[in-house]
Amino acid sequence: MTHKFEWRTGRHCVFKNHVHLVFVTKYRRGVFTDEMLERLREIFSETLLQMQGELLEFGGEDDHVHLLVSCHPKTAISNLVGKLKGKSSYVLRKEFWTEIKKKLWGNHFWSPSYCALSSGGATLEVIKEYIKEQRKPSEKIQIEQSKRFRGATRNEDKTWQRTSVSRSRPS
């Protein structure tokens, strides 16, 4: 967790993708101990590094966990969740089976559902205002661009040729 909230770079992009994930145990059973939660932190950190991501924050209670992760734009959230849940389930069952088998049964550790929230540094109101205030093309500029192409035709070599239509220039 060295790059906390900094811009990251990929081969063709610069990004800051933060996702808040919440995973719940099957049947919302109280399974986790402090030792299991610490092991989950290690598993999630390792898995995210393998997927070009980073665990920024982690916390949990006996029946669910919260993760704040930074992930590469090419990573689908559903794939990320699948890898995190799959590996953590496998490792926890292997290492803590005696405690887990009393509380969970069957082949499932996690509930199949999850919560994923995109998060950034701005509130929704700030983002809405930013989008609303984007520069709009000026009507005057659009009219001038249209006048430049009036009476022009495009040749086969994709160059423009003026016809004999006279153009009036604005003063």
N, C-alpha and C positions, 0 to 999 in steps of 0.2 A: 504494500500500500504506500508506495513512494510518491506517486504522481497526483495525489489527492486534488481532484477538481481542475487539473491543468488541461490545456489543449493537447490532443494527441495527434500524431500524423500517421497516415498510411502511405502507400505508394503514390496514390493519386488524390488524396484528400486530407483535409484537416478536420478533426471532429472532436466533439465533446458530448458523447451519448451516455447519459446516466439513466439507469432503469432501476426502479424500486420493485423488488420481487417479494412476494409473500407465498410461502409454501405451508400447507397444513397437513398434519399426519392423517392417515386413513381413520375415518370415524371420529376425527378430532380427539383422539385418545391422548392422554397425557403420558408421553413416552420419554421425553428428553430429561436427562440429568445434566448437571453442569459439565461433567466430563464429556458427555455426548455432544453438547453444544460446542465445546472447545474443539473437539475432533471435527465437527461439521465445518467450523471456520477454516480449519486446515484443508479439508477436502475441497471446499468451495474455492478457496484461494488457488490451490493447485490446478483445479479443473479450469478455472477462468484464465489462468496464465497460459495453459495449453491452447485455449481458444482465442488468444490475443486480447483477453479482457483483464479486468482487475476488480478485486473485491475492495470496495471503498469503506464499507461499514457493514457490520453484522450484529444481529441480536436475536434473541428468541425467548420463548417461554416453554412450558412443558409440552405444548401441543402445536406450536407453529414457530416459524422463523421468518425474519425480515433480512433482506440483503439489499444493499445499494451497490450496484455494479456499473462499471464503465465497460462498454463493449464496442467492438469494431462495427462500422455500418454494414458490412457484408454478413454479419451474424444475425440470423433470424432468431427472434426472441423464443419462438417455440423450440428451436433446436437447442438453444442455450439452456432452457428450462429442462428439456429432456435429458441432456447430458448431466446437468447438476443433480437432478433428482435420481437418475439412474445410478450414477457412480456413488452418490452419498448413501443411497439405499443399500447397495451391494456391500460397501465397506462397513456401514453401521451394523448390518445383519451379521456380517462375518465377525466383527470385533465385540459386539455387545449382545449376542444372540440370547444369552440366558436372561437378561433383563427385558429384552424386546418381546420374546415369545409369550410372556405373561400378559402383555397388553395388546398385542396385535396378532392376528391370525391370517392364514391365507398367504398369498404371494405378494401382497401389497404393503408398502411402507407409507408412501405418500398418497394423499388424495389425488385423483387425476386432475383436479382443477388447480388453478393458481391465479394470483393477482399480479399483473404487470402494469406499472405506472411509469410513463416517461416523465423525467424530471429534469429541470434545468435551473438556471439562476433567476429566471423571470417568472412573474405571476402571469396567469392567463389574461388578466386585464392589460398588462404591459404588452404582451404579445399581440392581443387584439388591436390595441392602439397602434402598434408598430405596423401591422398589416394594413390597417385602415389608412394610415398616413403615407403609404408608399407613393412615390411620384407617379402621377398620371400623365400620359402623353398629352401635350398641349394641343388643343384644337388648331391653333395657328400653325404649329409645326406640321401637323398632318395635312393641312390645306396646302402649304408650300411644297411638301413632298409630292402631293398629288399633281400639282401644277407642273412640276418638273417632268413628269412622265406623260402628260397629256399630249396626244399627237405623236407619241413615240411608239415604234413597234420593235419587237425583238427578232433579231435575225437567227438563222440556224446555228450560228457560232456563238449564240447567247449574248451578243452585244446589242446595244440599243441604237436604233437609227431614227432620226427625227424626220417626220414628214413635213410637208410644206405649210403646216398650220402655224400661223404666227402666234408668238407668245407675248403676252404683255408682262413686263417686269414691274414688280411693285416698287414704288419709290420710297 
